[in-house]
Amino acid sequence: MKKVKSVAFNIADPMEYALYQYANKHKYFSTYVKRLIQRDMENGHKVDLKEIEKMSELFKENTEDEE
């Protein structure tokens, strides 16, 4: 199951317009944003994604049980 989050840019604001233009240079916007979030989570330290993957699997199992 996928969750979608949209991002709005106010192109009347010069800073947001610059962000919009820069983001559009990337072929895969979603992947680009996810990597930025990952870097923010890591905050200069490597995050053990295996723990996150385990939690994700548990969540999937619980969600399937509810259906």
C-alpha positions as CSV (number, residue, x, y, z in Angstrom):
1,M,0.0,0.0,0.0
2,K,1.3,3.5,-0.9
3,K,0.6,6.7,0.8
4,V,0.9,9.9,-1.2
5,K,1.9,13.3,0.1
6,S,1.9,16.3,-2.2
7,V,4.1,19.3,-2.0
8,A,2.9,22.7,-3.0
9,F,5.2,25.5,-4.1
10,N,4.0,29.1,-4.1
11,I,5.7,30.3,-7.3
12,A,4.8,33.9,-6.5
13,D,7.4,33.6,-3.7
14,P,10.9,33.9,-5.2
15,M,12.5,31.4,-2.7
16,E,9.8,28.8,-3.2
17,Y,10.0,29.3,-7.0
18,A,13.7,28.7,-6.8
19,L,13.1,25.5,-4.8
20,Y,10.5,24.4,-7.4
21,Q,12.9,25.0,-10.3
22,Y,15.7,23.2,-8.5
23,A,13.5,20.2,-7.6
24,N,12.3,19.9,-11.2
25,K,15.8,19.3,-12.4
26,H,15.6,15.8,-10.8
27,K,14.1,13.1,-13.0
28,Y,12.5,11.3,-10.0
29,F,11.0,13.9,-7.7
30,S,9.7,11.3,-5.2
31,T,13.0,9.6,-4.9
32,Y,14.8,12.9,-4.5
33,V,12.5,14.0,-1.6
34,K,12.8,10.6,0.1
35,R,16.6,10.8,0.0
36,L,16.4,14.3,1.5
37,I,14.2,13.0,4.3
38,Q,16.7,10.1,4.8
39,R,19.6,12.5,5.1
40,D,17.6,14.6,7.6
41,M,16.9,11.4,9.7
42,E,20.5,10.5,9.7
43,N,21.6,13.9,10.7
44,G,25.2,13.1,9.9
45,H,24.9,9.6,11.4
46,K,24.1,6.4,9.6
47,V,20.7,5.1,10.4
48,D,20.2,1.3,10.7
49,L,17.6,0.8,8.1
50,K,17.3,-2.9,9.0
51,E,15.4,-1.9,12.2
52,I,13.1,0.3,10.2
53,E,12.5,-2.5,7.7
54,K,11.6,-4.8,10.6
55,M,9.1,-2.3,11.9
56,S,7.7,-1.9,8.4
57,E,7.2,-5.7,8.0
58,L,5.4,-5.9,11.4
59,F,3.2,-3.0,10.3
60,K,2.4,-4.8,7.1
61,E,1.5,-8.0,8.9
62,N,-0.7,-6.2,11.3
63,T,-2.5,-4.3,8.5
64,E,-3.1,-7.6,6.6
65,D,-4.5,-9.2,9.7
66,E,-7.1,-6.4,10.1
67,E,-8.3,-6.8,6.5
